[in-house]
Every structure is written in C-alpha cells, then in structure tokens.
Amino acid sequence: MQSFPSEIDLARLASVIGNLSRITITHRRWITERQERLAKLQSDAAGKIATMETAGGLSPSAAQAIRAILLSLDPFTPSTAAQPTPDPRPAPNR
C-alpha cells in the first residue's frame, strides 16, 4: 500500500499545473488549426468538383455524391475513423 506524503510540495504542484495548462492550450490550438485546415481542404475540393461539373466532365448527380462524401469526412469523429476488425478465430471452449 502506498503512503501519501505528509507535506505537499507546492513548487512541484505549481509546476505540474503550469505544464498541464500549457499542454491544454497547445492542444486546443492544434485542434483549431486542424479544423481550419480541414474546412479549407473541403472548400477547395468542393470548388474543384464544381469546376468539373460546369466544364461538363461530371454529371450533377455524381458531383453531388462526391461533394456529400468529401464534406461528411471528419477525422475528429470516431464514426469516420477506421473500425477494428473482429478476431476471426473461434472463441475458446471452456
């Protein structure tokens, strides 16, 4: 069993809290940058699809289907991430 120290090291605690705050701010900034980049990529892709559609190289229904797929992708959502594959081996007998 682990015993807890009788005194709290306030300097160490403050350092840990400072590091955690810094990491949280960096993480939030990274998430915001990724979301902005994703929005730009989606916008660029939609623009290219529209260009292909107006040039006559893509039917309106195909353009809409491609646009729907591209704009629904979100790497931050678990539903669009790769799902684990089930183990093909049979369960052990007990």
Backbone as a chain_set.jsonl record, in Angstrom:
{"seq": "MQSFPSEIDLARLASVIGNLSRITITHRRWITERQERLAKLQSDAAGKIATMETAGGLSPSAAQAIRAILLSLDPFTPSTAAQPTPDPRPAPNR", "coords": {"N": [[0.839, -1.178, 0.0], [0.506, 2.211, -0.8], [1.892, 5.056, 0.763], [0.935, 8.386, 1.492], [2.571, 11.536, 1.124], [3.359, 13.554, 3.976], [3.556, 16.257, 3.722], [2.815, 18.726, 1.277], [4.408, 19.444, -1.728], [4.496, 22.472, -2.801], [5.775, 23.942, -4.832], [6.4, 22.003, -6.739], [3.818, 21.093, -7.335], [2.72, 23.442, -8.43], [4.316, 23.629, -10.687], [3.531, 21.327, -12.103], [0.835, 21.942, -12.589], [1.178, 24.221, -14.173], [2.492, 23.088, -16.414], [0.465, 21.367, -17.322], [-1.507, 23.234, -18.0], [-0.206, 24.593, -20.084], [0.067, 22.517, -21.964], [-2.624, 21.967, -22.452], [-3.469, 24.364, -23.684], [-1.837, 24.308, -25.981], [-2.817, 21.973, -27.185], [-5.505, 22.682, -27.722], [-5.054, 24.779, -29.532], [-3.854, 23.34, -31.608], [-5.978, 21.626, -32.357], [-7.831, 23.552, -33.286], [-6.381, 24.621, -35.473], [-6.212, 22.32, -37.09], [-8.932, 21.889, -37.639], [-9.527, 24.216, -39.078], [-7.836, 23.842, -41.277], [-8.946, 21.509, -42.343], [-11.491, 22.486, -43.078], [-10.716, 24.281, -45.087], [-9.553, 22.517, -46.957], [-11.824, 20.992, -47.596], [-13.411, 22.99, -48.746], [-11.83, 23.723, -50.95], [-11.873, 21.285, -52.343], [-14.609, 21.083, -52.914], [-14.852, 23.27, -54.62], [-13.275, 22.439, -56.783], [-14.767, 20.258, -57.624], [-17.094, 21.568, -58.427], [-16.068, 23.04, -60.576], [-15.359, 20.967, -62.34], [-17.891, 19.97, -62.788], [-19.248, 22.103, -64.055], [-17.718, 22.286, -66.325], [-18.498, 20.167, -67.725], [-17.54, 17.642, -67.393], [-18.498, 16.029, -65.427], [-21.37, 14.565, -64.095], [-24.32, 16.155, -62.686], [-25.495, 14.629, -60.587], [-23.438, 12.862, -59.898], [-21.504, 14.691, -59.083], [-22.779, 15.786, -56.847], [-22.882, 13.525, -55.197], [-20.15, 12.991, -54.753], [-19.418, 15.386, -53.508], [-20.982, 15.224, -51.172], [-19.8, 13.036, -49.89], [-17.127, 13.927, -49.492], [-17.517, 16.23, -47.905], [-18.608, 15.184, -45.634], [-16.642, 13.842, -44.293], [-14.768, 13.621, -41.369], [-12.002, 13.752, -39.487], [-11.909, 13.901, -36.747], [-14.031, 12.657, -35.658], [-15.158, 9.68, -34.27], [-16.798, 7.942, -35.783], [-16.04, 8.114, -38.446], [-13.55, 7.15, -38.408], [-11.184, 4.44, -38.711], [-12.533, 1.282, -38.117], [-12.069, -1.309, -35.692], [-11.209, -4.618, -36.68], [-13.024, -7.659, -36.245], [-11.907, -10.527, -34.384], [-11.083, -13.33, -36.255], [-10.774, -15.884, -35.303], [-12.17, -18.756, -33.679], [-13.999, -18.665, -30.579], [-12.486, -19.696, -27.48], [-13.098, -22.947, -26.1], [-14.676, -23.686, -23.051]], "CA": [[0.0, 0.0, 0.0], [1.305, 3.418, -0.924], [1.579, 6.094, 1.745], [0.963, 9.723, 0.936], [3.483, 12.403, 1.884], [2.696, 14.357, 4.996], [3.574, 17.643, 3.278], [2.638, 18.904, -0.159], [5.439, 20.271, -2.342], [3.744, 23.461, -3.566], [6.515, 24.319, -6.037], [6.212, 20.912, -7.708], [2.41, 21.131, -7.719], [2.56, 24.582, -9.324], [4.974, 23.262, -11.941], [2.667, 20.362, -12.781], [-0.346, 22.677, -13.054], [1.64, 25.059, -15.282], [2.708, 22.218, -17.573], [-0.845, 20.915, -17.79], [-2.149, 24.385, -18.654], [0.497, 24.816, -21.343], [-0.293, 21.42, -22.863], [-4.029, 22.159, -22.823], [-3.525, 25.468, -24.648], [-1.239, 23.809, -27.219], [-3.753, 21.01, -27.771], [-6.645, 23.437, -28.271], [-4.569, 25.484, -30.718], [-3.656, 22.324, -32.647], [-7.309, 21.214, -32.821], [-8.382, 24.656, -34.077], [-5.651, 24.667, -36.745], [-6.611, 21.153, -37.901], [-10.303, 22.106, -38.106], [-9.46, 25.238, -40.119], [-7.224, 23.218, -42.457], [-9.946, 20.594, -42.896], [-12.506, 23.301, -43.745], [-10.124, 24.796, -46.323], [-9.437, 21.397, -47.895], [-13.17, 20.664, -48.059], [-13.838, 24.073, -49.621], [-11.071, 23.573, -52.192], [-12.387, 20.116, -53.051], [-15.936, 21.429, -53.438], [-14.618, 24.162, -55.741], [-12.795, 21.629, -57.904], [-15.906, 19.473, -58.103], [-17.968, 22.499, -59.15], [-15.404, 23.341, -61.848], [-15.506, 19.792, -63.202], [-19.312, 19.852, -63.13], [-19.609, 23.131, -65.036], [-16.97, 22.029, -67.556], [-19.186, 19.078, -68.408], [-16.86, 16.363, -67.187], [-19.083, 15.33, -64.294], [-22.822, 14.771, -64.045], [-24.737, 16.8, -61.428], [-25.722, 13.65, -59.515], [-22.127, 12.371, -59.452], [-20.878, 15.79, -58.348], [-23.428, 15.885, -55.537], [-22.473, 12.358, -54.402], [-18.754, 13.214, -54.344], [-19.435, 16.502, -52.559], [-21.54, 14.729, -49.91], [-18.794, 12.178, -49.25], [-15.991, 14.739, -49.049], [-17.881, 17.171, -46.846], [-19.015, 14.477, -44.419], [-15.471, 13.282, -43.635], [-14.265, 14.378, -40.228], [-11.054, 12.88, -38.798], [-12.04, 14.026, -35.299], [-15.213, 11.923, -35.248], [-14.856, 8.252, -34.3], [-17.585, 7.196, -36.759], [-15.346, 8.104, -39.726], [-12.243, 6.533, -38.216], [-11.149, 3.004, -39.015], [-13.106, 0.44, -37.07], [-11.272, -2.519, -35.512], [-11.797, -5.814, -37.273], [-13.204, -8.705, -35.237], [-10.975, -11.65, -34.432], [-11.737, -14.409, -36.998], [-10.606, -17.169, -34.614], [-13.322, -19.12, -32.82], [-13.826, -18.459, -29.124], [-12.005, -20.928, -26.841], [-14.092, -23.748, -25.353], [-14.421, -23.737, -21.597]], "C": [[0.883, 1.24, 0.0], [0.89, 4.434, 0.128], [1.732, 7.459, 1.081], [1.907, 10.595, 1.763], [2.708, 13.257, 2.88], [2.65, 15.83, 4.604], [3.44, 17.688, 1.759], [3.724, 19.848, -0.662], [4.745, 21.245, -3.29], [4.457, 23.872, -4.851], [6.324, 23.253, -7.12], [4.77, 20.893, -8.221], [2.146, 22.28, -8.696], [3.185, 24.298, -10.686], [4.108, 22.303, -12.756], [1.435, 21.06, -13.359], [0.028, 23.571, -14.237], [1.858, 24.25, -16.554], [1.386, 21.742, -18.167], [-1.586, 22.032, -18.519], [-1.526, 24.649, -20.018], [0.119, 23.754, -22.381], [-1.733, 21.576, -23.338], [-4.168, 23.257, -23.873], [-2.961, 25.02, -25.992], [-2.187, 22.848, -27.929], [-4.945, 21.72, -28.403], [-6.249, 24.182, -29.538], [-4.409, 24.507, -31.883], [-5.0, 21.879, -33.227], [-7.923, 22.299, -33.704], [-7.705, 24.743, -35.437], [-6.054, 23.514, -37.651], [-8.02, 21.347, -38.457], [-10.337, 23.156, -39.214], [-8.878, 24.663, -41.401], [-8.211, 22.274, -43.129], [-11.022, 21.371, -43.645], [-11.981, 23.856, -45.068], [-10.01, 23.692, -47.361], [-10.802, 21.009, -48.457], [-13.677, 21.721, -49.038], [-13.135, 23.985, -50.976], [-11.594, 22.403, -53.015], [-13.759, 20.402, -53.655], [-15.81, 22.351, -54.642], [-14.156, 23.405, -56.979], [-13.922, 20.785, -58.494], [-16.841, 20.353, -58.915], [-17.376, 22.851, -60.511], [-15.567, 22.189, -62.829], [-16.955, 19.646, -63.675], [-19.698, 20.871, -64.208], [-18.88, 22.928, -66.358], [-17.591, 20.878, -68.337], [-18.542, 17.723, -68.217], [-17.463, 15.518, -66.08], [-20.578, 15.618, -64.259], [-23.199, 15.432, -62.713], [-24.947, 15.801, -60.286], [-24.4, 13.092, -58.992], [-21.412, 13.442, -58.638], [-21.469, 15.914, -56.95], [-23.006, 14.733, -54.639], [-21.036, 12.54, -53.89], [-18.685, 14.309, -53.291], [-19.936, 16.037, -51.191], [-20.524, 13.875, -49.158], [-17.663, 13.026, -48.685], [-16.342, 15.647, -47.88], [-18.322, 16.479, -45.561], [-17.827, 13.865, -43.685], [-14.999, 14.195, -42.521], [-13.321, 13.483, -39.444], [-11.161, 12.931, -37.276], [-13.241, 13.275, -34.753], [-14.923, 10.43, -35.338], [-15.622, 7.477, -35.372], [-16.912, 7.149, -38.12], [-13.955, 7.509, -39.614], [-12.333, 5.044, -38.528], [-11.673, 2.209, -37.822], [-12.249, -0.816, -36.906], [-11.988, -3.718, -36.122], [-11.94, -6.883, -36.199], [-12.2, -9.834, -35.458], [-11.661, -12.824, -35.134], [-11.627, -15.777, -36.317], [-11.813, -17.474, -33.755], [-12.985, -18.899, -31.346], [-13.356, -19.772, -28.504], [-13.142, -21.623, -26.09], [-13.697, -23.783, -23.887], [-15.091, -24.903, -20.987]], "O": [[1.883, 1.304, 0.715], [-0.298, 4.653, 0.363], [2.576, 7.641, 0.204], [2.025, 10.406, 2.974], [1.556, 13.627, 2.649], [1.802, 16.574, 5.096], [3.9, 16.789, 1.054], [3.937, 20.919, -0.095], [4.44, 20.902, -4.432], [3.801, 24.124, -5.862], [6.112, 23.583, -8.287], [4.537, 20.696, -9.414], [1.427, 22.105, -9.679], [2.638, 24.687, -11.718], [3.975, 22.462, -13.969], [1.044, 20.791, -14.495], [-0.731, 23.664, -15.202], [1.46, 24.67, -17.64], [1.221, 21.722, -19.387], [-2.223, 21.791, -19.545], [-2.235, 24.899, -20.993], [-0.12, 24.076, -23.544], [-2.026, 21.339, -24.51], [-4.905, 23.096, -24.845], [-3.544, 25.319, -27.035], [-2.335, 22.912, -29.149], [-5.346, 21.379, -29.515], [-7.009, 24.218, -30.506], [-4.787, 24.817, -33.013], [-5.145, 21.767, -34.444], [-8.478, 21.993, -34.76], [-8.379, 24.921, -36.452], [-6.221, 23.706, -38.856], [-8.281, 21.011, -39.612], [-11.086, 23.013, -40.18], [-9.365, 24.959, -42.492], [-8.302, 22.244, -44.356], [-11.429, 20.964, -44.733], [-12.712, 23.898, -46.057], [-10.339, 23.908, -48.527], [-10.93, 20.731, -49.65], [-14.301, 21.387, -50.045], [-13.765, 24.152, -52.021], [-11.742, 22.508, -54.233], [-14.034, 20.004, -54.787], [-16.582, 22.228, -55.593], [-14.594, 23.696, -58.092], [-14.018, 20.621, -59.71], [-17.328, 19.942, -59.968], [-18.108, 22.949, -61.496], [-15.875, 22.4, -64.002], [-17.211, 19.25, -64.812], [-20.396, 20.532, -65.164], [-19.369, 23.353, -67.404], [-17.236, 20.649, -69.494], [-18.971, 16.746, -68.832], [-16.994, 14.41, -65.82], [-21.002, 16.767, -64.378], [-22.48, 15.286, -61.724], [-24.611, 16.097, -59.139], [-24.248, 12.873, -57.79], [-20.787, 13.141, -57.621], [-20.741, 16.124, -55.979], [-22.791, 14.932, -53.443], [-20.752, 12.27, -52.723], [-17.974, 14.175, -52.296], [-19.374, 16.417, -50.164], [-20.4, 13.977, -47.938], [-17.283, 12.862, -47.526], [-15.541, 15.811, -46.961], [-18.402, 17.117, -44.512], [-17.986, 13.408, -42.554], [-14.851, 15.401, -42.715], [-13.775, 12.542, -38.793], [-10.571, 12.099, -36.587], [-13.462, 13.246, -33.543], [-14.482, 9.957, -36.386], [-15.137, 6.443, -35.831], [-17.18, 6.229, -38.893], [-13.254, 7.376, -40.617], [-13.421, 4.472, -38.598], [-11.294, 2.448, -36.675], [-11.748, -1.34, -37.901], [-13.214, -3.814, -36.082], [-11.074, -7.007, -35.333], [-11.717, -10.057, -36.568], [-12.708, -13.28, -34.676], [-12.309, -16.723, -36.712], [-12.414, -16.572, -33.171], [-11.823, -18.945, -30.943], [-13.771, -20.845, -28.942], [-14.023, -20.976, -25.524], [-12.52, -23.897, -23.545], [-14.99, -25.109, -19.777]]}, "num_chains": 1, "name": "protein.A"}
